[in-house]
């Protein structure tokens, strides 16, 4: 499964911001966030293939 930063901005973010998004995910984890990330994953994967 992808993470929050992968579906948010991919590699456009500096490492520090990726770490902050990962920390936000861990500290605020809930099923709704997992479902939102899962729903956004195909678009994020497609976007990377096209780029």
NUSE-804452 format. One line per field, with one value per atom (N, C-alpha, C): atom name; residue number from 1; residue in three letters; z, y, x. Coordinates in nm, 3 decimals, m for minus. Layout:
BEGIN
atome: (CA/...) $
num: (NUM/...) $
residu: (ala/...) $
w: (Z/...) $
v: (Y/...) $
u: (X/...) $
//
This chain:
BEGIN
atome: (N/CA/C/N/CA/C/N/CA/C/N/CA/C/N/CA/C/N/CA/C/N/CA/C/N/CA/C/N/CA/C/N/CA/C/N/CA/C/N/CA/C/N/CA/C/N/CA/C/N/CA/C/N/CA/C/N/CA/C/N/CA/C/N/CA/C/N/CA/C/N/CA/C/N/CA/C/N/CA/C/N/CA/C/N/CA/C/N/CA/C/N/CA/C/N/CA/C/N/CA/C/N/CA/C/N/CA/C/N/CA/C/N/CA/C/N/CA/C/N/CA/C/N/CA/C/N/CA/C/N/CA/C/N/CA/C/N/CA/C/N/CA/C/N/CA/C/N/CA/C/N/CA/C/N/CA/C/N/CA/C/N/CA/C/N/CA/C/N/CA/C/N/CA/C/N/CA/C) $
num: (1/1/1/2/2/2/3/3/3/4/4/4/5/5/5/6/6/6/7/7/7/8/8/8/9/9/9/10/10/10/11/11/11/12/12/12/13/13/13/14/14/14/15/15/15/16/16/16/17/17/17/18/18/18/19/19/19/20/20/20/21/21/21/22/22/22/23/23/23/24/24/24/25/25/25/26/26/26/27/27/27/28/28/28/29/29/29/30/30/30/31/31/31/32/32/32/33/33/33/34/34/34/35/35/35/36/36/36/37/37/37/38/38/38/39/39/39/40/40/40/41/41/41/42/42/42/43/43/43/44/44/44/45/45/45/46/46/46/47/47/47/48/48/48/49/49/49/50/50/50/51/51/51) $
residu: (unk/unk/unk/unk/unk/unk/unk/unk/unk/unk/unk/unk/unk/unk/unk/unk/unk/unk/unk/unk/unk/unk/unk/unk/unk/unk/unk/unk/unk/unk/unk/unk/unk/unk/unk/unk/unk/unk/unk/unk/unk/unk/unk/unk/unk/unk/unk/unk/unk/unk/unk/unk/unk/unk/unk/unk/unk/unk/unk/unk/unk/unk/unk/unk/unk/unk/unk/unk/unk/unk/unk/unk/unk/unk/unk/unk/unk/unk/unk/unk/unk/unk/unk/unk/unk/unk/unk/unk/unk/unk/unk/unk/unk/unk/unk/unk/unk/unk/unk/unk/unk/unk/unk/unk/unk/unk/unk/unk/unk/unk/unk/unk/unk/unk/unk/unk/unk/unk/unk/unk/unk/unk/unk/unk/unk/unk/unk/unk/unk/unk/unk/unk/unk/unk/unk/unk/unk/unk/unk/unk/unk/unk/unk/unk/unk/unk/unk/unk/unk/unk/unk/unk/unk) $
w: (0.000/0.000/0.000/m0.067/m0.070/0.058/0.075/0.192/0.157/0.258/0.240/0.145/0.160/0.074/m0.070/m0.090/m0.226/m0.306/m0.243/m0.317/m0.313/m0.225/m0.214/m0.317/m0.322/m0.410/m0.476/m0.451/m0.508/m0.472/m0.567/m0.536/m0.547/m0.556/m0.567/m0.434/m0.324/m0.191/m0.144/m0.066/m0.001/0.102/0.137/0.230/0.361/0.412/0.540/0.537/0.427/0.416/0.401/0.332/0.323/0.462/0.540/0.676/0.762/0.743/0.818/0.781/0.654/0.613/0.671/0.672/0.732/0.882/0.948/1.091/1.116/1.033/1.045/1.031/0.936/0.916/1.042/1.097/1.215/1.335/1.355/1.471/1.458/1.336/1.313/1.236/1.250/1.173/1.206/1.101/1.116/0.985/0.991/0.875/0.755/0.781/0.671/0.592/0.661/0.592/0.505/0.557/0.478/0.352/0.366/0.251/0.148/0.196/0.104/0.029/0.100/0.036/m0.066/m0.028/m0.119/m0.244/m0.229/m0.343/m0.435/m0.380/m0.460/m0.524/m0.482/m0.530/m0.681/m0.742/m0.888/m0.967/m0.925/m0.993/m0.979/m0.860/m0.836/m0.918/m0.929/m1.009/m1.156/m1.204/m1.344/m1.375/m1.285/m1.304/m1.318/m1.241/m1.249/m1.382/m1.431/m1.559/m1.674/m1.666/m1.775/m1.775/m1.659/m1.646/m1.709) $
v: (m0.118/0.000/0.124/0.224/0.349/0.427/0.531/0.615/0.751/0.833/0.964/1.052/1.057/1.146/1.096/0.965/0.913/0.957/0.962/1.002/1.153/1.223/1.367/1.443/1.416/1.497/1.419/1.290/1.203/1.256/1.263/1.301/1.451/1.530/1.675/1.740/1.666/1.721/1.695/1.786/1.758/1.646/1.580/1.469/1.506/1.626/1.668/1.671/1.718/1.724/1.585/1.495/1.356/1.293/1.320/1.266/1.324/1.453/1.513/1.450/1.421/1.355/1.215/1.142/1.009/1.018/1.116/1.133/1.168/1.256/1.291/1.167/1.081/0.959/0.872/0.853/0.767/0.825/0.956/1.018/1.035/1.035/1.060/0.946/0.828/0.713/0.680/0.657/0.608/0.542/0.457/0.377/0.464/0.576/0.665/0.716/0.744/0.791/0.678/0.555/0.441/0.424/0.436/0.421/0.532/0.654/0.765/0.743/0.698/0.670/0.559/0.454/0.341/0.386/0.473/0.523/0.611/0.681/0.771/0.701/0.578/0.508/0.485/0.435/0.414/0.541/0.653/0.780/0.817/0.797/0.831/0.741/0.614/0.521/0.557/0.586/0.624/0.753/0.849/0.976/0.957/0.864/0.840/0.774/0.684/0.617/0.716/0.811/0.908/1.008/1.044/1.148/1.110) $
u: (0.084/0.000/0.089/0.045/0.119/0.094/0.172/0.158/0.100/0.084/0.022/0.103/0.233/0.311/0.318/0.311/0.315/0.194/0.078/m0.042/m0.062/0.009/m0.006/0.075/0.204/0.289/0.400/0.405/0.508/0.647/0.738/0.876/0.899/0.793/0.807/0.843/0.831/0.854/0.996/1.051/1.180/1.161/1.271/1.266/1.200/1.227/1.172/1.019/0.962/0.816/0.756/0.828/0.781/0.777/0.880/0.885/0.772/0.741/0.630/0.496/0.476/0.352/0.343/0.456/0.456/0.426/0.484/0.459/0.312/0.257/0.116/0.028/0.063/m0.013/m0.010/0.108/0.122/0.047/0.058/m0.005/m0.156/m0.208/m0.351/m0.417/m0.363/m0.410/m0.556/m0.634/m0.771/m0.811/m0.909/m0.949/m0.987/m1.053/m1.092/m0.973/m0.863/m0.742/m0.685/m0.684/m0.637/m0.721/m0.851/m0.940/m0.918/m0.895/m0.868/m0.737/m0.635/m0.506/m0.521/m0.592/m0.614/m0.688/m0.787/m0.863/m0.779/m0.681/m0.598/m0.479/m0.449/m0.331/m0.331/m0.439/m0.433/m0.401/m0.459/m0.430/m0.283/m0.227/m0.087/0.005/m0.028/0.054/0.045/m0.074/m0.092/m0.017/m0.025/0.043/0.193/0.251/0.395/0.431/0.349/0.378/0.373/0.283/0.267/0.382/0.432/0.535/0.666) $
//
